[in-house]
Amino acid sequence: MKTLIAVVVWCILFVLCWPLALLALAVWPICWLLALPFRLVGITFSALFALLRAILFLPARVLGGRSGGMQARRAAAA
């Protein structure tokens, strides 16, 4: 759906101001390549924080703390 909206917006821009639309078409891959390292860093930090959270909550899970979210919902539903 996002792709369809982007294409429609680009077509409207092409009708209104074709040089700007062609410039946007040429610049978009460059912007995507420049943003790619930041996305990879974001994914890495997300995984790191998930690992730290799992390590910090491990003693509570081992000692019988509150069950995980999905397990508690399944037990409540049954």
N, C-alpha and C positions, 0 to 999 in steps of 0.2 A: 504494500500500500504506500509506503514511504517513497519507493522508487517511482510509482505512478504519479504521485504528487510532485516529485522533483522534475519529472519529464514534462508535466503540464506547465509548471512554473517556468521551466526553461523555454518551452515553446512560446509562452506569453512574452517572455523577455526577448525572444528572437524576433517576434513580430513587432514589438515596441522599439527595440534598439538592438539590431543584429550585431554590431561590432562588440558591444558589451557581452552579449550572449556567447559569441565565439571566444572572447577573452576568458570568460568564466569557464568555458569548456576546455581551454588550454591550460588554465591555472589550477583547476581542480585536482588533477593527478599529482602536481607538485606539492600542493597543500597536504594531500593525503600521505605522500611519502615523508613530508616533514613531521607530520603528526604521528606516524607509525612508531617511532621509538618511545614517545610519551605513552602511547597505549600499551606497549610492551612493559614499560616500567610500572604502569598502573596494574596490569595483570599480575606482575611479579609481587608487588606489595600486597595485593589482595590475597594471594596465596600465602605469603609470609604471615599476614595477620590471622588468617584462618588456622595456620599451623600453630602459631603462638596461643590462640584461643583454645585449640584442642589440647595443647600441653598444659595450659593453666587450669582447665576444667577437668583434666584427667583424674586428679586425686578425688574430687567430689563424685565423679562417676564411679570410681572404684569403691569408695566408701558408702555407696548407696544413696547418693543425693537424688534430687528430683530427676525423673527420667527425661530423656530427650523429647523434643517437641512432637515428633511424629509418633513415637512410641506411646506417649501420654494420650494423644488424641485417639489412637487405635484402641487403647485400653478403655477410654471413656466411652467410645462408640459401641464397644462390644457388650 
